[in-house]
Amino acid sequence: MDTEAHVTERDRSSDPDTREGEGSRSARFLDAPWRRPALLGTACAAFLLLFSTFVMQPFLIPSGSMEPTLRVGDRVLVNKLAYRFDSVPQRGDVVVFDGTGSFVREEPAGNPVTGLVRWAAAAVGLAEPAETDYIKRVVGVGGDRVVCCDKRGRVEVNGRAVDETYLYPGDVPSRVPFDIVVPQGTLWVMGDHRSHSRDSRDHLGEPGGGMVPVGKVVGRADWIGWPVGRWSSLERPDAFGRVTAPGPVGSHG
């Protein structure tokens, strides 16, 4: 019987030369000229997407329905924290919302990969928003009675006429008459370019009656961030300053 110990293969990890070679390869990989810019770019992109998802999102204006307040190509900054912590949309606010179930029946199907790329681009304001995203002005909140129009052609909210100075020059408040009471938890929204806007008025006869659930609101448009010459904040107009809270149901004649 062979009583001599068999020589086993040496553990290469314990070999100083081997360790030095592997360490050198790792160092070369980390010190590669493209490595740090790539890591920095990835970290910045991740931060932007997280910031856009939860705090503030650029929103590219795709149509003229909110002129003259917002123009085609403007990028507004949508404050996603505006309605957190028990805050709710107010009359006059410009809001971005998901129209699925109110303005469109269901979200259109599409290629998931293309959808992901489009979402990422839209999240940083480089592409048009999803087909189900809309931007409009809040005209009525839960409980409000909104009527169009009074003898002078103005919209009335809870019996008070609203002088909508933000409308597109030459537009009338609405060519479509309506008299609605906004259900609690929903909003009545309209574009500022009334003759060029598909809004709550266009969905009166559909399920939901053109009302947008508050839970579908993405955020409030607070600033125009681009182009540079258009930098400005979007203040809530004083047009609704005289509007009071709605009275009890059935008190409106």
Beta strands, then each sheet from edge to edge (+ up, - down):
strand 1: 56-60
strand 2: 75-79
strand 3: 94-98
strand 4: 133-140
strand 5: 145-148
strand 6: 155-157
strand 7: 160-162
strand 8: 178-181
strand 9: 186-190
strand 10: 212-213
strand 11: 217-226
strand 12: 232-233
sheet 1: 1+ 2- 11+ 3- 4+ 9- 10+
sheet 2: 1+ 2- 11+ 12-
sheet 3: 7+ 6- 5+ 8-
end
